[in-house]
Amino acid sequence: MSAQVSATTLRVVCPHCLAANRVPADRIGEAPSCGACKRDLFDGHPVALTQAAFERHTTAGDLPVVVDFWAAWCGPCLAMAPIVERAARELEPHVRVAKVDTEAEPGLASRFGIRSIPTFVVVKNGVEVARTTGATDAQRFVGWVRSATQPRR
């Protein structure tokens, strides 16, 4: 199956109920809501992911997902939290911004070989396509995500 349902329709996973929704690509910016739970598909905040939610967002949806691997005890992670929030507001609806608490989801941290935090991973179609580690400013972070999620020519 192709990454997109069609050239004009995107599959977007609901951050609330995990239902996959088909959204016309040319209407993605028009505040679409979930067909199952009726809540907004985008709310300008990072989505906290469990193992199951991670799998759903990275394999059932067409949007690239930038994942912030973090922990509550990590000072640089806490410093990045408002930057990741801002990134969600700037990058949605074309990129899903998510967070994985490495203490709550050690299996995901192990699977991705997370050795230091914060680590940011971009996943497209279930495959890691980019990674960076450490704190940075908002402009550089958003620029890195945009560069990592642009279609390759």
C-alpha positions as CSV (number, residue, x, y, z in Angstrom):
1,M,0.0,0.0,0.0
2,S,1.3,3.5,-0.8
3,A,2.2,6.0,1.9
4,Q,-0.8,8.1,0.9
5,V,-4.3,6.9,0.2
6,S,-4.2,9.0,-3.0
7,A,-2.5,12.0,-4.3
8,T,-5.3,14.2,-2.9
9,T,-6.1,12.4,0.4
10,L,-4.0,12.1,3.5
11,R,-4.5,9.7,6.3
12,V,-4.3,11.5,9.6
13,V,-4.4,9.7,13.0
14,C,-6.5,11.3,15.7
15,P,-4.3,12.3,18.7
16,H,-7.3,11.5,21.0
17,C,-8.9,8.2,19.9
18,L,-6.2,7.0,17.4
19,A,-8.8,6.6,14.5
20,A,-7.3,7.0,11.1
21,N,-9.1,9.8,9.1
22,R,-9.0,10.6,5.4
23,V,-8.5,14.3,4.9
24,P,-8.3,16.0,1.5
25,A,-4.8,17.3,1.2
26,D,-6.0,20.7,0.0
27,R,-8.2,21.0,3.1
28,I,-5.7,19.9,5.7
29,G,-5.3,23.4,7.0
30,E,-9.0,23.9,7.5
31,A,-9.1,22.6,11.1
32,P,-10.3,19.0,10.3
33,S,-12.0,17.0,13.0
34,C,-12.0,13.3,13.7
35,G,-14.8,11.3,12.1
36,A,-14.9,9.0,15.2
37,C,-14.6,11.2,18.3
38,K,-15.3,14.6,16.6
39,R,-12.4,16.3,18.3
40,D,-9.8,18.4,16.4
41,L,-7.1,16.5,14.6
42,F,-4.7,19.3,15.3
43,D,-4.6,21.4,18.5
44,G,-1.2,23.0,18.4
45,H,0.3,20.8,21.1
46,P,2.6,17.8,21.0
47,V,1.0,14.4,21.3
48,A,2.2,12.3,24.2
49,L,2.8,8.8,22.8
50,T,2.6,5.4,24.3
51,Q,4.0,2.4,22.4
52,A,0.6,1.7,20.8
53,A,0.0,5.3,19.9
54,F,3.5,5.6,18.5
55,E,2.8,2.6,16.2
56,R,-0.5,4.0,15.1
57,H,0.8,7.5,14.3
58,T,3.9,6.3,12.5
59,T,2.4,3.5,10.4
60,A,-1.3,4.4,9.9
61,G,-0.9,8.1,9.1
62,D,0.7,9.8,6.2
63,L,2.2,12.8,8.1
64,P,5.8,12.8,9.2
65,V,6.1,12.5,12.9
66,V,8.8,14.3,14.8
67,V,9.3,12.6,18.2
68,D,10.9,14.3,21.2
69,F,12.4,11.6,23.4
70,W,12.6,13.2,26.9
71,A,12.5,12.6,30.7
72,A,11.2,14.7,33.5
73,W,14.5,14.7,35.3
74,C,16.4,16.0,32.3
75,G,17.2,19.8,32.4
76,P,17.8,20.2,28.7
77,C,14.5,18.3,28.0
78,L,12.6,20.7,30.2
79,A,14.3,23.7,28.5
80,M,13.2,22.3,25.1
81,A,9.5,21.7,26.2
82,P,8.3,25.2,25.3
83,I,10.3,25.0,22.0
84,V,8.6,21.7,21.1
85,E,5.2,23.3,22.0
86,R,5.9,26.2,19.7
87,A,7.1,23.8,16.9
88,A,3.7,22.0,17.2
89,R,1.9,25.3,16.6
90,E,4.1,26.2,13.6
91,L,4.4,22.8,11.9
92,E,0.9,21.5,12.2
93,P,-1.0,20.4,10.1
94,H,1.8,19.2,7.9
95,V,3.9,17.5,10.6
96,R,2.7,15.6,13.7
97,V,4.8,16.7,16.7
98,A,5.0,14.1,19.5
99,K,6.7,13.3,22.8
100,V,7.8,10.0,24.3
101,D,8.7,9.9,28.0
102,T,11.7,7.6,28.0
103,E,11.0,6.6,31.6
104,A,7.4,5.6,30.9
105,E,8.2,4.0,27.5
106,P,11.7,2.4,27.8
107,G,10.9,-0.1,25.0
108,L,10.6,2.8,22.5
109,A,13.8,4.4,23.8
110,S,15.6,1.1,23.5
111,R,14.2,0.4,20.0
112,F,15.5,3.7,18.8
113,G,18.8,3.4,20.6
114,I,18.3,6.6,22.6
115,R,21.5,7.1,24.5
116,S,21.1,10.8,25.5
117,I,18.2,13.1,25.8
118,P,16.6,15.1,24.5
119,T,16.8,13.3,21.2
120,F,14.5,14.2,18.3
121,V,13.7,11.6,15.6
122,V,11.7,12.2,12.4
123,V,9.7,9.1,11.3
124,K,8.0,8.9,7.9
125,N,6.0,5.8,6.8
126,G,7.3,3.9,9.8
127,V,11.0,4.6,9.1
128,E,13.4,6.9,10.8
129,V,14.6,9.6,8.3
130,A,16.4,12.1,10.6
131,R,17.8,12.5,14.1
132,T,19.4,15.2,16.2
133,T,20.3,15.3,19.9
134,G,20.5,18.1,22.4
135,A,18.9,21.4,23.1
136,T,18.7,24.2,20.5
137,D,16.7,27.4,19.8
138,A,13.2,27.4,18.3
139,Q,14.3,28.7,14.9
140,R,16.9,26.1,14.4
141,F,14.7,23.3,15.7
142,V,11.8,24.2,13.4
143,G,14.2,24.6,10.5
144,W,15.7,21.2,11.1
145,V,12.2,19.6,11.2
146,R,11.2,21.4,8.0
147,S,14.4,20.3,6.2
148,A,14.0,16.7,7.4
149,T,10.3,16.4,6.3
150,Q,10.6,18.0,2.9
151,P,10.0,15.6,0.0
152,R,13.3,14.5,-1.6
153,R,13.8,15.3,-5.2
